[in-house]
Amino acid sequence: SSKIGRFGGGGRGGEGEPRRAPMPRRSPEKMRLLTQDLPDTERDVEAQMQMCQALGQVAGSVAELLSGAGVGVQRAVAAFSVAGMGARPRPEDAAVAKGGSALLGACKALGEVLVGLASALTGHVLTPMEEMQRTFEKQHARERAELQKLEHQESLCNNALRESRERKDKVTGELQEKVKERDKKGKSKAPLLWLIKPAVSKSESKLQNAAHAQSAAVEDVAFCEDQATAAQEERDTRALAFLELLREVRGTRARLLRGSL
């Protein structure tokens, strides 16, 4: 903000019209971060996580089916083995017994494979996906809440800056009016100055008070501008960190799915 002189002011614009400085402005890159990059990436990652959640549900169902089938096969093999322990095959049935034993062994191995597949699907796909989902939801909620808080804080700072500038414009206008009155009285009553000296001193005192008020208003505008700029920078920094987090989640998801193949 430009400081207005002690007994005048204006700057750019028409006579008596205070210059209005713009609100702190973002660079095109920061605007794109807030209005395009971050929202687009957030929607993309949310869609990906929904797909991961659906895949996790499928993996959980398949793992449950495989585990149930494997346990069922193992129980059937065990039950047959116990039932057939007392039966001694005749010599002519030796080939059949050997074939049956091989079949039982194959069924037992199948049961173990099915249980192993269920365990691998749970350990390498389902559990990591669930952990990633929980971590993402927690981080996403925290970062989203923090960004909303910073956006609100920036809005408050901008409102305070706008009000401060309005107060400065008001006191600047009052100062300019008093300057005009002083100059007008000085020209019309200069020959009688020695007779109205007390009145002139009173007018100068009012002018001094208006000048002090204008200086204080200028300082307040500068302070509010600093606050608004700091709030903007803090929000932009947090938004960039959030964007990097979302990109990291997207990469983690891709690595997890590749590792499960």
Number of C-alpha atoms within 10 A of each C-alpha: 13 14 16 20 15 17 17 17 19 19 16 11 10 9 10 15 15 21 17 15 10 8 13 14 10 13 9 8 9 18 13 13 17 16 10 12 16 19 14 14 17 18 12 15 19 17 12 16 20 13 12 20 17 12 16 21 15 13 19 18 14 16 22 17 15 21 21 16 18 24 18 14 21 21 14 15 19 14 11 12 13 9 10 11 8 8 7 10 13 10 9 8 11 12 12 13 15 12 12 12 13 12 13 19 13 13 17 20 15 17 24 18 15 22 24 16 17 24 17 14 20 19 13 16 21 24 15 17 23 15 11 19 19 12 12 18 13 11 15 17 11 12 17 14 12 16 19 12 13 20 17 14 18 21 15 15 21 21 15 18 23 19 14 21 24 16 18 23 20 15 21 30 20 17 27 25 17 21 20 14 13 16 11 12 14 14 10 10 13 12 9 10 15 10 11 11 11 11 11 17 11 11 17 15 12 14 22 16 13 23 24 15 18 25 19 14 22 23 16 18 24 18 14 21 22 15 19 23 19 15 21 22 16 16 22 20 14 16 22 16 13 22 21 14 17 22 17 13 19 18 11 13 20 12 11 16 15 9 10 13 7
